[in-house]
Amino acid sequence: MSGESIGPVDLAWLRMDRPTNPMVIVAVLILSEPLSYGRLKSVLAQRLLTFDRFLDRPVCDAISGHWQRDSSFQLGAHLRRLKLPPRAHEAQLQAAASRLASTPLNPARPLWQFHLVERFGKGSAIIGRVHHCYADGVALMRVLLSLTSSVPHDPTPPHDGAGDKSPGGALSLLAPLTKALDSAGTMAQRAIETTADIVSTSLQALAHPAQAATLVQRATDATRELAKIALMPQDPQTPLKGALSRHKQVAWAAPLSFAEVRAVAHALGVSINDVLLATVAGALGAYLEDQETAIESMSLKALVPVNLRPPDQPPRLGNEFGLVFASLPIGERHPLARLYAVHRDMEALKHSSQASVAFWLLTAMGLLPGIVEQQAIELFTTKASLVISNVPGPREPLYVAGARIERQFFWVPQAGSIGVGVSLLTYDGSVHFGVMADRNLIDHPEQIAARFVGEFERLLLHVLAGTAVAEIPRPATTP
């Protein structure tokens, strides 16, 4: 509804914008059939614009913000043609996505835009950009489902609700997505039930790490978790950290078989997420070794978003996720040892309040003046080297106006001083892997992307060998 106040967490993401780190989610869809501008415009008009939020632009001052209806809204301002050279290859599409990822959205209009490449390969491609204050990755996946169908010719009319009601089109595909997110329900409940004094105490701990030990004695379990975060050392200096520019570079890798990833996880008694994070750690370690960085015994921290929506909550826009600091043992070069180290860390995080604490902190940031938020974000983000986002997508292929989505990638923004992001998206039997990096840090992120498949195959070979499993101590089961 126009004039509605911007929620504190959404406001926090709006005010995190920096010239070096725009808070914009970027997505690339590669279609196997051609899609015309007119057909895509019709889909957006009939399906996307039934979400009232996409007709509004965010307006804020130092204290608060609200959604303002764009009285001169024109869909053509948000859907643009993008021409690439004839027979353009993927590197040229990546370069176009990189330019757009580095280009701010127009603050005088709603903060989203789609760019259609009508001819790419045998089909088309779409590059989408949405400001993070509108929605997080899980919510935007549901928006994507509302724009698509599970069959080439969709007989289902778009949903007719105003505001942020349940999307139509591919609604049946939400079942596996919802099931994958069920485990977040208890975290969300804890976040809702926690009293407001945790927020103020948490900010004190983050801003004054030296006082954290004293705060622990009189705080709740959640605040004790915040104290641990406050006392975390900064990540070691590697080529993944440094001064940021205003230029982003994106790249993606060949897809992995989701069935193979799941089989490895089942064989080793770990989660699919453990396997993927360990593979990311392996790719980063291999890249840094090639950059002649000494990584022996090194572990880096990654900020990993954790969905906090209760499993029975209706789909809606907005940001409802926390963050955890996941350890990536990049210095461990044995794939199985690395995987088990990741597994132990993730098991410990599952029994912590870290994700809820981060959500409370974001809420507090949205309620305080922007200058305080910037200081808190800087303190928070210096403790990690990258952001890793893992979004479960539909298991079946999707179609946009009859054109099949062959592959899809996305990149969430990096906040504060972080300049590297990794994205993992499961779709239609494959895991799609993408990298976004500031050009000052990594000029060729495809060098990391190219290692992702190889690192997983190394892990798979050890599993198939069988005898190698016994050489690595199995982690103790967490009670």
C-alpha positions as CSV (number, residue, x, y, z in Angstrom):
1,M,0.0,0.0,0.0
2,S,1.4,3.4,-1.0
3,G,2.4,5.5,2.0
4,E,3.0,2.4,4.1
5,S,6.1,2.6,6.4
6,I,9.1,0.6,5.3
7,G,9.8,-2.1,7.8
8,P,12.9,-1.8,9.9
9,V,14.8,-4.7,8.3
10,D,13.9,-3.5,4.8
11,L,14.9,0.0,5.7
12,A,18.2,-1.3,7.0
13,W,18.9,-2.8,3.6
14,L,17.9,0.4,1.8
15,R,20.3,2.4,3.8
16,M,23.2,0.0,3.3
17,D,23.6,1.3,-0.2
18,R,27.1,2.5,-1.0
19,P,28.7,3.5,-4.3
20,T,31.0,0.5,-4.0
21,N,28.3,-1.9,-2.9
22,P,24.8,-1.2,-4.3
23,M,22.2,-3.3,-2.4
24,V,20.8,-4.9,-5.6
25,I,20.0,-8.5,-6.3
26,V,21.0,-9.4,-9.9
27,A,19.7,-12.4,-11.7
28,V,20.3,-13.9,-15.2
29,L,17.9,-16.3,-16.9
30,I,19.0,-18.1,-20.1
31,L,16.1,-19.3,-22.2
32,S,16.2,-22.1,-24.7
33,E,13.6,-20.4,-27.0
34,P,13.3,-16.9,-28.3
35,L,11.2,-14.5,-26.2
36,S,9.9,-11.2,-27.7
37,Y,9.8,-7.9,-25.9
38,G,6.1,-7.7,-26.2
39,R,5.5,-11.1,-24.7
40,L,7.7,-10.4,-21.7
41,K,6.1,-7.0,-21.2
42,S,2.7,-8.7,-21.2
43,V,3.8,-11.2,-18.5
44,L,5.2,-8.4,-16.3
45,A,2.0,-6.4,-16.7
46,Q,-0.3,-9.3,-15.8
47,R,1.8,-11.0,-13.1
48,L,4.5,-8.8,-11.6
49,L,2.4,-5.7,-11.3
50,T,-0.2,-7.5,-9.2
51,F,2.3,-7.1,-6.4
52,D,1.6,-3.5,-5.5
53,R,5.1,-3.1,-4.1
54,F,6.6,-3.0,-7.6
55,L,4.6,0.2,-8.3
56,D,6.2,1.9,-5.3
57,R,9.6,3.5,-4.7
58,P,11.2,3.7,-1.3
59,V,11.7,7.1,0.3
60,C,13.7,7.6,3.5
61,D,15.4,10.1,5.7
62,A,17.9,9.6,8.5
63,I,15.3,8.2,10.8
64,S,12.5,6.4,8.9
65,G,11.1,5.6,5.4
66,H,7.9,4.9,3.5
67,W,6.7,3.5,0.2
68,Q,5.6,6.1,-2.3
69,R,3.5,5.2,-5.3
70,D,5.1,6.3,-8.6
71,S,2.4,8.5,-10.1
72,S,4.1,8.5,-13.5
73,F,4.8,4.7,-13.5
74,Q,5.6,3.4,-17.0
75,L,6.4,-0.3,-17.5
76,G,8.7,0.6,-20.4
77,A,11.0,2.4,-18.0
78,H,11.6,-0.9,-16.2
79,L,11.8,-3.3,-19.2
80,R,14.6,-2.5,-21.6
81,R,16.0,-4.2,-24.7
82,L,19.7,-5.1,-24.5
83,K,21.5,-5.9,-27.7
84,L,24.6,-8.1,-27.8
85,P,26.7,-8.8,-30.9
86,P,25.3,-11.5,-33.2
87,R,26.2,-15.0,-32.0
88,A,27.3,-13.5,-28.7
89,H,28.9,-16.1,-26.3
90,E,28.5,-16.4,-22.6
91,A,31.4,-14.2,-21.7
92,Q,29.7,-11.3,-23.4
93,L,26.5,-11.9,-21.5
94,Q,28.5,-12.0,-18.3
95,A,30.1,-8.7,-19.2
96,A,26.7,-7.2,-19.8
97,A,25.5,-8.5,-16.4
98,S,28.6,-7.1,-14.8
99,R,27.9,-3.6,-16.2
100,L,24.4,-3.7,-14.9
101,A,25.5,-5.0,-11.5
102,S,27.7,-1.9,-11.3
103,T,25.0,0.6,-12.4
104,P,22.8,2.1,-9.8
105,L,19.0,2.0,-10.2
106,N,17.2,5.3,-10.7
107,P,16.0,6.4,-7.2
108,A,13.2,8.5,-8.8
109,R,11.4,5.3,-9.9
110,P,10.7,1.9,-8.3
111,L,14.0,0.2,-7.8
112,W,13.8,-2.7,-10.2
113,Q,14.5,-3.3,-13.9
114,F,14.6,-6.2,-16.4
115,H,16.8,-6.2,-19.5
116,L,15.8,-8.6,-22.4
117,V,18.4,-9.9,-24.9
118,E,16.0,-11.1,-27.5
119,R,18.6,-13.1,-29.4
120,F,21.1,-15.1,-27.4
121,G,22.2,-18.5,-28.6
122,K,19.2,-20.4,-29.8
123,G,16.9,-18.4,-27.5
124,S,17.0,-15.3,-25.3
125,A,18.3,-14.1,-22.0
126,I,16.9,-11.9,-19.2
127,I,19.0,-9.9,-16.7
128,G,16.9,-8.7,-13.8
129,R,17.8,-6.3,-11.0
130,V,15.8,-5.7,-7.8
131,H,16.8,-3.7,-4.8
132,H,17.2,-5.8,-1.7
133,C,14.8,-3.6,0.3
134,Y,11.9,-5.1,-1.8
135,A,12.6,-8.7,-1.0
136,D,15.2,-11.3,-0.1
137,G,16.2,-14.3,-2.3
138,V,13.5,-16.6,-1.0
139,A,10.8,-14.1,-1.6
140,L,12.1,-13.3,-5.1
141,M,12.1,-16.9,-6.0
142,R,8.4,-16.9,-5.2
143,V,8.0,-13.8,-7.4
144,L,9.8,-15.7,-10.2
145,L,7.4,-18.6,-9.8
146,S,4.5,-16.1,-10.2
147,L,6.0,-15.0,-13.6
148,T,6.4,-18.5,-14.9
149,S,4.6,-21.8,-15.6
150,S,5.5,-25.4,-15.3
151,V,4.1,-26.1,-18.8
152,P,5.0,-24.3,-22.1
153,H,1.4,-23.1,-22.6
154,D,0.1,-21.9,-19.2
155,P,-3.7,-22.0,-18.9
156,T,-3.6,-20.6,-15.4
157,P,-4.5,-16.9,-15.1
158,P,-2.2,-14.7,-13.1
159,H,-3.2,-14.2,-9.4
160,D,-5.7,-11.3,-9.0
161,G,-4.8,-10.2,-5.5
162,A,-3.6,-6.7,-4.7
163,G,-0.5,-6.4,-2.6
164,D,1.7,-9.4,-1.8
165,K,-0.7,-12.4,-2.0
166,S,0.2,-15.9,-3.1
167,P,1.6,-16.0,-6.7
168,G,0.0,-18.0,-9.4
169,G,1.4,-19.6,-12.5
170,A,3.9,-22.1,-11.0
171,L,2.3,-22.2,-7.5
172,S,2.4,-26.0,-7.4
173,L,6.2,-25.8,-7.5
174,L,6.3,-24.1,-4.2
175,A,5.8,-27.3,-2.3
176,P,9.4,-28.5,-2.5
177,L,10.7,-25.0,-1.8
178,T,8.5,-24.7,1.3
179,K,9.6,-28.1,2.5
180,A,13.3,-27.2,2.1
181,L,12.7,-24.1,4.4
182,D,10.8,-25.8,7.2
183,S,13.7,-26.1,9.5
184,A,13.8,-22.3,9.9
185,G,10.5,-22.2,11.8
186,T,12.0,-22.5,15.3
187,M,14.5,-19.8,14.6
188,A,11.8,-17.4,13.5
189,Q,9.7,-18.1,16.6
190,R,12.7,-17.4,18.8
191,A,13.3,-14.1,17.0
192,I,9.7,-13.1,17.5
193,E,9.5,-14.0,21.1
194,T,12.8,-12.3,22.2
195,T,12.4,-9.1,24.2
196,A,13.5,-5.7,22.9
197,D,16.4,-5.2,25.3
198,I,18.4,-7.8,23.5
199,V,18.6,-5.4,20.5
200,S,20.2,-2.6,22.6
201,T,22.5,-5.0,24.4
202,S,23.6,-6.6,21.1
203,L,24.5,-3.2,19.6
204,Q,26.6,-2.4,22.6
205,A,28.5,-5.7,22.3
206,L,29.1,-5.2,18.6
207,A,30.2,-1.6,18.9
208,H,32.4,-2.3,22.0
209,P,33.9,-5.8,21.7
210,A,36.1,-5.2,24.7
211,Q,33.1,-5.0,26.9
212,A,31.5,-8.2,25.5
213,A,32.7,-10.5,28.3
214,T,30.9,-8.3,30.9
215,L,27.7,-8.2,28.9
216,V,27.7,-12.0,28.6
217,Q,27.2,-12.3,32.4
218,R,23.9,-10.5,32.4
219,A,22.5,-11.3,28.9
220,T,20.4,-14.0,27.4
221,D,21.7,-16.9,25.4
222,A,21.1,-14.8,22.2
223,T,23.2,-11.9,23.5
224,R,25.9,-14.3,24.5
225,E,25.9,-15.4,20.8
226,L,26.2,-11.8,19.8
227,A,29.2,-11.4,22.1
228,K,30.9,-14.3,20.4
229,I,30.4,-12.5,17.1
230,A,31.7,-9.3,18.5
231,L,34.9,-11.0,19.7
232,M,35.5,-12.8,16.4
233,P,38.8,-11.7,14.9
234,Q,38.9,-10.2,11.5
235,D,39.5,-12.6,8.6
236,P,43.1,-12.9,7.5
237,Q,44.2,-10.6,4.6
238,T,43.9,-12.4,1.3
239,P,43.2,-11.2,-2.3
240,L,39.5,-11.6,-1.3
241,K,39.7,-8.5,0.9
242,G,40.8,-4.9,0.1
243,A,39.7,-1.5,-1.1
244,L,36.6,-1.7,-3.2
245,S,35.9,0.0,-6.6
246,R,32.5,0.8,-8.2
247,H,32.8,-2.1,-10.7
248,K,31.4,-5.6,-10.2
249,Q,32.4,-8.6,-12.2
250,V,30.1,-11.7,-12.5
251,A,30.8,-15.2,-13.7
252,W,29.1,-18.6,-13.6
253,A,30.1,-22.2,-13.8
254,A,28.8,-25.3,-15.6
255,P,26.0,-26.8,-13.6
256,L,26.4,-29.7,-11.2
257,S,24.1,-32.7,-11.1
258,F,21.9,-32.3,-8.0
259,A,21.4,-36.1,-7.9
260,E,25.2,-36.5,-7.6
261,V,25.4,-33.9,-4.9
262,R,22.6,-35.5,-3.0
263,A,24.2,-39.0,-3.4
264,V,27.5,-37.7,-1.9
265,A,25.7,-36.1,1.0
266,H,23.7,-39.3,1.7
267,A,26.8,-41.6,1.4
268,L,28.8,-39.5,3.9
269,G,26.0,-38.7,6.3
270,V,26.1,-34.9,5.8
271,S,23.8,-32.3,4.4
272,I,23.6,-31.1,0.8
273,N,24.5,-27.7,2.0
274,D,27.6,-29.1,3.7
275,V,28.7,-30.6,0.4
276,L,28.2,-27.3,-1.5
277,L,29.9,-25.1,1.1
278,A,32.9,-27.5,1.2
279,T,33.1,-27.4,-2.6
280,V,33.1,-23.6,-2.5
281,A,35.9,-23.7,0.1
282,G,37.8,-26.0,-2.2
283,A,37.4,-23.7,-5.2
284,L,38.5,-20.6,-3.2
285,G,41.5,-22.4,-1.8
286,A,42.6,-23.6,-5.2
287,Y,42.2,-20.1,-6.6
288,L,44.2,-18.5,-3.8
289,E,47.0,-21.0,-4.1
290,D,47.3,-20.1,-7.8
291,Q,47.5,-16.5,-6.6
292,E,50.5,-17.6,-4.5
293,T,48.7,-16.9,-1.3
294,A,49.8,-19.0,1.7
295,I,46.7,-20.8,2.9
296,E,48.0,-23.7,5.0
297,S,45.7,-24.2,8.0
298,M,43.7,-21.1,6.9
299,S,40.0,-20.7,7.5
300,L,37.9,-17.9,6.1
301,K,34.4,-16.8,7.3
302,A,31.5,-16.4,5.0
303,L,28.2,-14.7,5.8
304,V,25.5,-17.1,4.9
305,P,21.8,-16.0,4.9
306,V,19.3,-18.2,6.8
307,N,15.6,-18.0,6.0
308,L,13.6,-17.3,9.2
309,R,10.1,-17.5,7.7
310,P,7.8,-19.9,9.6
311,P,7.0,-22.8,7.2
312,D,3.2,-22.0,7.3
313,Q,3.6,-18.3,6.5
314,P,1.9,-17.2,3.2
315,P,4.4,-16.0,0.5
316,R,5.1,-12.3,0.8
317,L,7.8,-9.7,-0.1
318,G,10.2,-8.3,2.4
319,N,13.4,-9.5,4.2
320,E,13.0,-12.2,6.8
321,F,16.4,-13.9,7.2
322,G,19.3,-13.9,9.6
323,L,23.0,-14.4,8.9
324,V,25.5,-16.9,10.3
325,F,29.3,-16.9,10.1
326,A,30.2,-20.1,8.4
327,S,33.9,-21.3,8.5
328,L,35.4,-22.3,5.2
329,P,38.6,-24.4,5.8
330,I,40.3,-23.4,2.6
331,G,43.7,-24.5,3.8
332,E,42.5,-28.1,4.1
333,R,43.1,-29.6,0.7
334,H,41.8,-33.1,1.3
335,P,38.2,-33.0,0.0
336,L,36.8,-35.3,2.7
337,A,38.6,-33.7,5.6
338,R,37.3,-30.3,4.4
339,L,33.8,-31.6,4.1
340,Y,33.7,-33.0,7.6
341,A,35.2,-29.7,9.0
342,V,32.4,-27.8,7.3
343,H,29.8,-30.3,8.6
344,R,31.0,-29.9,12.2
345,D,30.8,-26.1,12.0
346,M,27.4,-26.1,10.4
347,E,26.0,-28.6,13.0
348,A,27.2,-26.2,15.8
349,L,25.6,-23.2,14.0
350,K,22.3,-25.1,13.8
351,H,22.2,-25.2,17.6
352,S,23.1,-21.6,18.0
353,S,21.1,-18.4,18.0
354,Q,23.4,-16.7,15.5
355,A,20.9,-16.3,12.7
356,S,18.3,-14.8,15.0
357,V,20.8,-12.5,16.6
358,A,21.7,-11.1,13.1
359,F,18.0,-10.6,12.4
360,W,17.5,-8.7,15.6
361,L,20.6,-6.6,14.8
362,L,19.2,-5.7,11.3
363,T,15.9,-4.7,13.0
364,A,17.7,-2.5,15.4
365,M,19.7,-0.9,12.5
366,G,16.5,0.0,10.8
367,L,15.3,1.8,13.9
368,L,18.4,3.8,14.5
369,P,19.9,6.7,12.5
370,G,21.7,5.8,9.3
371,I,25.2,6.8,10.6
372,V,24.9,4.3,13.4
373,E,23.9,1.6,11.0
374,Q,26.9,2.3,8.8
375,Q,29.3,1.9,11.7
376,A,27.7,-1.3,12.9
377,I,27.7,-2.8,9.3
378,E,31.4,-2.0,9.0
379,L,32.2,-3.7,12.3
380,F,30.1,-6.7,11.3
381,T,31.4,-7.2,7.7
382,T,35.1,-6.9,8.5
383,K,34.8,-10.3,10.2
384,A,34.0,-12.1,7.0
385,S,35.6,-12.3,3.5
386,L,32.5,-13.1,1.4
387,V,28.8,-13.8,1.3
388,I,27.4,-17.2,0.2
389,S,23.7,-17.5,-0.6
390,N,22.1,-20.8,-1.2
391,V,18.5,-20.7,-2.5
392,P,16.5,-23.9,-3.3
393,G,14.5,-23.5,-6.5
394,P,11.9,-25.6,-8.3
395,R,12.8,-29.2,-9.2
396,E,11.0,-29.0,-12.6
397,P,11.7,-26.7,-15.6
398,L,9.9,-23.3,-15.7
399,Y,8.6,-21.4,-18.7
400,V,8.4,-17.7,-19.3
401,A,5.6,-17.0,-21.9
402,G,6.4,-20.4,-23.4
403,A,10.2,-20.0,-23.4
404,R,11.9,-22.6,-21.2
405,I,14.4,-21.4,-18.6
406,E,17.4,-23.4,-19.3
407,R,19.7,-22.0,-16.7
408,Q,19.4,-19.3,-14.0
409,F,21.9,-17.5,-11.8
410,F,21.6,-14.8,-9.2
411,W,23.9,-12.7,-7.0
412,V,23.0,-11.1,-3.7
413,P,24.7,-7.8,-2.8
414,Q,27.7,-7.7,-0.5
415,A,27.5,-5.2,2.3
416,G,30.1,-2.9,4.0
417,S,33.7,-3.9,3.2
418,I,32.9,-7.3,1.7
419,G,33.5,-7.5,-2.1
420,V,33.0,-11.1,-3.0
421,G,29.8,-13.1,-3.3
422,V,29.0,-16.7,-4.2
423,S,25.5,-17.9,-5.1
424,L,24.1,-21.5,-5.3
425,L,20.7,-22.1,-6.9
426,T,19.2,-25.5,-7.3
427,Y,16.9,-25.7,-10.3
428,D,15.6,-28.5,-12.6
429,G,18.0,-31.2,-11.4
430,S,21.1,-29.0,-11.4
431,V,23.0,-26.8,-9.0
432,H,23.9,-23.5,-10.6
433,F,27.0,-21.7,-9.2
434,G,27.8,-18.0,-9.6
435,V,30.5,-15.6,-8.4
436,M,30.4,-11.8,-8.1
437,A,33.5,-9.9,-7.2
438,D,34.7,-6.3,-7.0
439,R,37.1,-5.7,-9.9
440,N,39.8,-4.4,-7.5
441,L,39.9,-7.7,-5.8
442,I,39.2,-10.3,-8.5
443,D,39.3,-9.1,-12.1
444,H,38.4,-12.6,-13.5
445,P,35.9,-14.3,-11.2
446,E,35.5,-17.0,-13.9
447,Q,38.8,-18.3,-12.6
448,I,37.0,-19.3,-9.3
449,A,33.9,-20.4,-11.1
450,A,35.9,-22.8,-13.3
451,R,37.2,-24.6,-10.3
452,F,33.9,-25.4,-8.8
453,V,33.0,-28.4,-10.9
454,G,36.6,-29.8,-10.5
455,E,36.5,-29.5,-6.7
456,F,33.2,-31.4,-6.5
457,E,34.5,-34.1,-8.9
458,R,37.5,-34.6,-6.6
459,L,35.2,-35.1,-3.7
460,L,33.0,-37.5,-5.7
461,L,36.1,-39.6,-6.8
462,H,37.1,-40.0,-3.1
463,V,33.5,-41.2,-2.3
464,L,33.5,-43.6,-5.3
465,A,36.9,-45.0,-4.2
466,G,35.3,-46.1,-0.9
467,T,38.5,-46.8,0.9
468,A,39.4,-43.1,1.1
469,V,36.5,-42.5,3.4
470,A,37.9,-44.6,6.1
471,E,41.1,-42.6,6.1
472,I,39.3,-39.5,7.4
473,P,37.9,-39.5,11.0
474,R,34.1,-39.2,11.0
475,P,32.7,-36.3,13.0
476,A,31.0,-37.0,16.3
477,T,27.2,-36.8,16.0
478,T,25.9,-33.6,17.6
479,P,23.3,-34.4,20.3
